[in-house]
Amino acid sequence: MALPKHASPLERAWHYTYLVICGLIFLFLIAPILVVIPLSFNVEPYFTFTEKMLKLDPTGYSLRWYDLLLTFGMENPEAPRTASWWADAWNNAAWIRAAKNSLIVGFFATILATLLGTVAALGLSRPEMPGRRVIMAILISPMIVPIIIVATGLFFFYSSIRIQDWGVPYLGLILAHATLGIPFVIITVTATLVGFDHSLTRAAANLGADPVTIFRRIQMPLILPGVISGALFAFVTSFDEVVVVLFVGGLDEQTIPRQMWNGIREQISPAILSVATILVAISILLLTTVELLRRRSERLRGVTPR
Amino acid sequence: MSDRNEIPVDPHVAVVATATGVIDGDLTTADGRPLKKALQSANAVRRRRAFYLVAPLLVFILVTFIFPIGQMLHRSFYNEGFTVHEDVTTGVRTPIMTDLTAWFEAHPRGTEPDEAAFVALRNGIAQLDELKAAGSAGTRINYIRSGSRSMFTKAGRKWDKMEPPYKEAFLELDEEWGDPELWSAMRSASHSYTLDFYLAAVDLARDVEGQVVAVDVKRQVYVKLFIRTLILSVLITFLTFILAYPIAHLLATLPLRYSNLLMIFVLLPFWTSLLVRTTSWMVLLQSQGVVNDALVATGLLSDENRLQMMYNQIGTVVAMTHILLPFMVLPLYSVMRPIDPSYVRAARSLGATSWTAFRRIYFPQTVPGIGAGALLVFILAVGYYITPALVGGADGQLISNLIAFHMQKSLNWSLAAALASILLAGVLVLYWLYDKLVGIDNLKLG
């Protein structure tokens, strides 16, 4: 948005003010996320920049909080760092156990949400789908209904069916997180199916392909970017979810967000910031992946960016 | 349909028109079925196939989402704390307080409890003691009239030492047993189905005569909290709009290769964990935090009057505005991007000032995006829980936090369910409005 040559001085002044305002808003958006990164290397247990940090003195920085993530909860953190020390960390360190739980729940919830969501999106994007609007509204609603209501409902439901006694670990959390992830899968997959040319499938059928082949060879390559970004959204939803875990999770089902929540509520230490930094790094990675997928999908479908 | 011969014959659809038949509706398929019927059944098959694809997910959502919420709704007007006792380990259900319930049915509201009533009460409490349930039944009464739980547990310990007449025995144990309010509370708790919890959720109660009245001013918390939730949500929605509009406009007017880069600033927060963003705001806003330190260091603030920006409404509003901002930017951007800049140019060339051109030409075209973004942000803000819980302190709490409080701390689950039902009703109305105005299909992510 270049300024035309004939712009008056007043317009010029406004234009630059506008750009400054926009810059400040972008700063407001990004600064809180970036500020935790240097602070997580703070050598002091404070949440603010020490003088040494501001002078870029290396002694003001340390990896002690990252180290704490490994050692916290270990049986013998002071032992020499041999194979047995690492085995101890792998088995006992609170954050590593939380990460394992988060990954297990997130993995299965994502698989479930992606499978069910993709198949349903295929049905929903067919023009002959009966009651399309209502069903779509129901399937998207887990994203809209306040999480506290979902957690409350699940708390009553799970205690009435005694899901904890079924002997399947994490089952309650996996089902709940799959439910919360499904709207994202539906939205991303139906978005790739918008403008899908159904004569392609008809042509394939005409040439003798059975429905499975049609899906595998015609539809799947087109919707795959949407499926993967939906799956990533579903995974992030599960990986970031804390309220349902607090309400229905068992005592041993400690996930990363729950561990963070406890840490923030009880004694907030810069160790939380080092977790936050790791999570920010993960989200940058995911964002890049989704963005690349989106472009690929647009190229595949012949939607050229304006 | 003037001339049959003009109908193009599609070789793939085996349709033949009977050559001699002239009557309408004579078209048949190759195997002789009327075309209309064949088409109908083919369409029915296609509809069924589409539905079969959706059905597994629909069943899944019904079981893991709709049914649990239904159960919560049920809990909001059904409480058997004073009618049925369920053993936690065996699951055996025993009706309790049956004699007293019978007495209540036989006598209208306002009847002075007689000896028969106290005998029924004693029998009930004896049974409760056997079941070790005096506390839980007392808790149910305690929801309506505070201080009742201890009376029940005390009576549960002493009932076997009581001698008739029981009315005097009870009054000797505790004067309060004669309190008409207590009897009114027991009367309404003697039905499992009750609207008491909805009344409580809007700061109302039943008095001794059964009339609905407002509760004591000091105990009116819920309506105030609903109003605060609404006000803060409106404020947050407005702030996100003010902040999102300029940058959405900038993103929409820049060439795509720059705007894609700047979009990272919007999408990165969107992808970052909610807890991380909330933690960041705690780091920034603390009284020993980055913002205060920076203000003190630059001399804008003296060390002793550091600003209190966290554990109050400011914390909630600032953090939530930041967290919900992407939900406003994205719909605005997707509406602004296709707006043709030549409209504004035409207005300018016809003599409009840049302000007039913006106000009369550009702004009206962005209204659908504003509506979509504002509704979405408002819906999400009304039910927010995590951020207010962590940075809100006492006066920055929203209604969700109170629901969590009743679920986890006070354990008044029916009241929590009633509050949640009211919140849910509000959100669903807004969701319906969103679907009407914007359409759920237009919901986009990134």
HADDOCK unambig.tbl for C-alpha pairs under 7 A between the chains (distance, minus, plus):
assign (segid A and resid 1 and name CA) (segid B and resid 253 and name CA) 5.72 0.50 0.50
assign (segid A and resid 1 and name CA) (segid B and resid 254 and name CA) 5.42 0.50 0.50
assign (segid A and resid 22 and name CA) (segid B and resid 246 and name CA) 6.28 0.50 0.50
assign (segid A and resid 22 and name CA) (segid B and resid 247 and name CA) 5.52 0.50 0.50
assign (segid A and resid 25 and name CA) (segid B and resid 243 and name CA) 6.53 0.50 0.50
assign (segid A and resid 26 and name CA) (segid B and resid 265 and name CA) 6.33 0.50 0.50
assign (segid A and resid 29 and name CA) (segid B and resid 265 and name CA) 6.51 0.50 0.50
assign (segid A and resid 29 and name CA) (segid B and resid 266 and name CA) 6.83 0.50 0.50
assign (segid A and resid 29 and name CA) (segid B and resid 269 and name CA) 6.95 0.50 0.50
assign (segid A and resid 29 and name CA) (segid B and resid 322 and name CA) 6.44 0.50 0.50
assign (segid A and resid 30 and name CA) (segid B and resid 265 and name CA) 5.89 0.50 0.50
assign (segid A and resid 30 and name CA) (segid B and resid 269 and name CA) 6.93 0.50 0.50
assign (segid A and resid 32 and name CA) (segid B and resid 277 and name CA) 6.93 0.50 0.50
assign (segid A and resid 32 and name CA) (segid B and resid 280 and name CA) 5.39 0.50 0.50
assign (segid A and resid 32 and name CA) (segid B and resid 281 and name CA) 6.43 0.50 0.50
assign (segid A and resid 33 and name CA) (segid B and resid 277 and name CA) 6.34 0.50 0.50
assign (segid A and resid 33 and name CA) (segid B and resid 280 and name CA) 6.37 0.50 0.50
assign (segid A and resid 36 and name CA) (segid B and resid 280 and name CA) 6.13 0.50 0.50
assign (segid A and resid 47 and name CA) (segid B and resid 283 and name CA) 5.74 0.50 0.50
assign (segid A and resid 47 and name CA) (segid B and resid 289 and name CA) 6.09 0.50 0.50
assign (segid A and resid 48 and name CA) (segid B and resid 289 and name CA) 5.50 0.50 0.50
assign (segid A and resid 48 and name CA) (segid B and resid 290 and name CA) 5.24 0.50 0.50
assign (segid A and resid 116 and name CA) (segid B and resid 56 and name CA) 6.84 0.50 0.50
assign (segid A and resid 116 and name CA) (segid B and resid 57 and name CA) 5.37 0.50 0.50
assign (segid A and resid 117 and name CA) (segid B and resid 57 and name CA) 6.71 0.50 0.50
assign (segid A and resid 119 and name CA) (segid B and resid 53 and name CA) 5.71 0.50 0.50
assign (segid A and resid 119 and name CA) (segid B and resid 54 and name CA) 6.73 0.50 0.50
assign (segid A and resid 120 and name CA) (segid B and resid 53 and name CA) 5.26 0.50 0.50
assign (segid A and resid 120 and name CA) (segid B and resid 54 and name CA) 4.04 0.50 0.50
assign (segid A and resid 120 and name CA) (segid B and resid 57 and name CA) 6.35 0.50 0.50
assign (segid A and resid 123 and name CA) (segid B and resid 50 and name CA) 4.48 0.50 0.50
assign (segid A and resid 123 and name CA) (segid B and resid 51 and name CA) 6.37 0.50 0.50
assign (segid A and resid 123 and name CA) (segid B and resid 53 and name CA) 5.05 0.50 0.50
assign (segid A and resid 123 and name CA) (segid B and resid 54 and name CA) 5.58 0.50 0.50
assign (segid A and resid 124 and name CA) (segid B and resid 54 and name CA) 6.83 0.50 0.50
assign (segid A and resid 126 and name CA) (segid B and resid 50 and name CA) 6.64 0.50 0.50
assign (segid A and resid 128 and name CA) (segid B and resid 46 and name CA) 6.86 0.50 0.50
assign (segid A and resid 128 and name CA) (segid B and resid 47 and name CA) 5.40 0.50 0.50
assign (segid A and resid 129 and name CA) (segid B and resid 47 and name CA) 5.51 0.50 0.50
assign (segid A and resid 129 and name CA) (segid B and resid 50 and name CA) 5.44 0.50 0.50
assign (segid A and resid 129 and name CA) (segid B and resid 51 and name CA) 6.25 0.50 0.50
assign (segid A and resid 130 and name CA) (segid B and resid 47 and name CA) 6.36 0.50 0.50
assign (segid A and resid 137 and name CA) (segid B and resid 440 and name CA) 6.85 0.50 0.50
assign (segid A and resid 144 and name CA) (segid B and resid 380 and name CA) 6.87 0.50 0.50
assign (segid A and resid 145 and name CA) (segid B and resid 424 and name CA) 6.91 0.50 0.50
assign (segid A and resid 145 and name CA) (segid B and resid 427 and name CA) 6.88 0.50 0.50
assign (segid A and resid 146 and name CA) (segid B and resid 383 and name CA) 4.63 0.50 0.50
assign (segid A and resid 146 and name CA) (segid B and resid 384 and name CA) 6.79 0.50 0.50
assign (segid A and resid 148 and name CA) (segid B and resid 385 and name CA) 6.89 0.50 0.50
assign (segid A and resid 148 and name CA) (segid B and resid 400 and name CA) 6.28 0.50 0.50
assign (segid A and resid 149 and name CA) (segid B and resid 420 and name CA) 5.95 0.50 0.50
assign (segid A and resid 150 and name CA) (segid B and resid 69 and name CA) 6.79 0.50 0.50
assign (segid A and resid 152 and name CA) (segid B and resid 72 and name CA) 7.00 0.50 0.50
assign (segid A and resid 153 and name CA) (segid B and resid 68 and name CA) 4.51 0.50 0.50
assign (segid A and resid 153 and name CA) (segid B and resid 69 and name CA) 4.68 0.50 0.50
assign (segid A and resid 153 and name CA) (segid B and resid 71 and name CA) 6.48 0.50 0.50
assign (segid A and resid 153 and name CA) (segid B and resid 72 and name CA) 5.00 0.50 0.50
assign (segid A and resid 154 and name CA) (segid B and resid 68 and name CA) 5.34 0.50 0.50
assign (segid A and resid 156 and name CA) (segid B and resid 68 and name CA) 6.89 0.50 0.50
assign (segid A and resid 156 and name CA) (segid B and resid 71 and name CA) 6.86 0.50 0.50
assign (segid A and resid 156 and name CA) (segid B and resid 72 and name CA) 6.68 0.50 0.50
assign (segid A and resid 157 and name CA) (segid B and resid 68 and name CA) 5.10 0.50 0.50
assign (segid A and resid 157 and name CA) (segid B and resid 71 and name CA) 6.72 0.50 0.50
assign (segid A and resid 175 and name CA) (segid B and resid 64 and name CA) 6.87 0.50 0.50
assign (segid A and resid 176 and name CA) (segid B and resid 64 and name CA) 6.73 0.50 0.50
assign (segid A and resid 179 and name CA) (segid B and resid 61 and name CA) 6.58 0.50 0.50
assign (segid A and resid 179 and name CA) (segid B and resid 64 and name CA) 6.90 0.50 0.50
assign (segid A and resid 187 and name CA) (segid B and resid 444 and name CA) 6.89 0.50 0.50
assign (segid A and resid 240 and name CA) (segid B and resid 273 and name CA) 5.63 0.50 0.50
assign (segid A and resid 240 and name CA) (segid B and resid 274 and name CA) 6.87 0.50 0.50
assign (segid A and resid 276 and name CA) (segid B and resid 276 and name CA) 5.24 0.50 0.50
assign (segid A and resid 280 and name CA) (segid B and resid 272 and name CA) 5.94 0.50 0.50
assign (segid A and resid 283 and name CA) (segid B and resid 271 and name CA) 5.61 0.50 0.50
assign (segid A and resid 283 and name CA) (segid B and resid 272 and name CA) 5.48 0.50 0.50
assign (segid A and resid 284 and name CA) (segid B and resid 268 and name CA) 6.63 0.50 0.50
assign (segid A and resid 287 and name CA) (segid B and resid 268 and name CA) 6.82 0.50 0.50
assign (segid A and resid 287 and name CA) (segid B and resid 271 and name CA) 6.67 0.50 0.50
